[in-house]
């Protein structure tokens, strides 16, 4: 492989890498923009809506904790039987 072919391949690889990174950057920017809009909309919620949303989040956390506890209890029972 000559020096010309080497550089042609190297610059081609850099071009493809740059295109791929640009796509990643565009996706990250769109996600950040959507998160900012969601934060703004949540900030505009009324106190009763905010309270209901927080209660939903707490209920979900309690349910997840109960599932983890049940799984741990099952593992304990399985370990005791062996």
BELWO-V648603 format. One record per backbone hydrogen bond with DSSP energy under -0.5 kcal/mol. CO is the residue of the C=O (numbers start at 1). NH is the residue of the N-H. If there is no record, write none. Layout:
co & nh
CO & NH
CO & NH
//
This chain:
co & nh
2 & 6
3 & 7
4 & 8
5 & 9
6 & 10
7 & 11
8 & 12
9 & 13
10 & 14
11 & 15
12 & 16
13 & 17
14 & 18
15 & 19
16 & 20
17 & 21
18 & 22
19 & 23
20 & 24
21 & 25
22 & 26
23 & 27
24 & 28
25 & 29
26 & 30
27 & 31
28 & 32
29 & 33
30 & 34
31 & 35
32 & 36
33 & 37
34 & 38
35 & 39
36 & 40
37 & 41
38 & 42
39 & 43
40 & 44
42 & 45
46 & 50
47 & 51
48 & 52
49 & 53
50 & 54
51 & 55
52 & 56
53 & 57
54 & 58
55 & 59
56 & 60
57 & 61
58 & 62
59 & 63
60 & 64
61 & 65
62 & 66
63 & 67
64 & 68
65 & 69
66 & 70
67 & 71
68 & 72
69 & 73
70 & 74
71 & 75
72 & 76
73 & 77
74 & 78
75 & 79
76 & 80
77 & 81
78 & 82
//
